[in-house]
């Protein structure tokens, strides 16, 4: 079951089977939805785009973590 609101403020509720590894944890999950402006009931889910967004967040978080660890190691070395 998928529910989304278009830019034109139209709420669409529909069913599209898609590969979810944990269906019980997918409620409230954000995914990219592609639809025809004239008929939003005809939509597809762009899971690849959603995964790309997730990896961008993971890369950013890892970068921040590495910078933090480097700062701590530098601070300990300078003591």
C-alpha positions, 0 to 999 in steps of 0.5 A: 500500500502506498500513499502520497500527495502530489504537488497539486495537493492530490492525495493518491492511495494505491497498491504496488508490489515492490521488493521490501526485505522487511515488510513490517518495518516499511510503514512510513518509509520514504520512497521516490514516486514517479507519476504522470501529472495528468493521472497520478494513479499511474505511478511507479516507485523509484527504489534505486533513487531512494537507495542512492539518497540513503547511500549519500546520507551514509557517506556523509555520516561516515565522513563526519565520524572520520573527521571526529576520530581524526580530531580526537587522535590529533588532540591526544597526540598533541598532549 
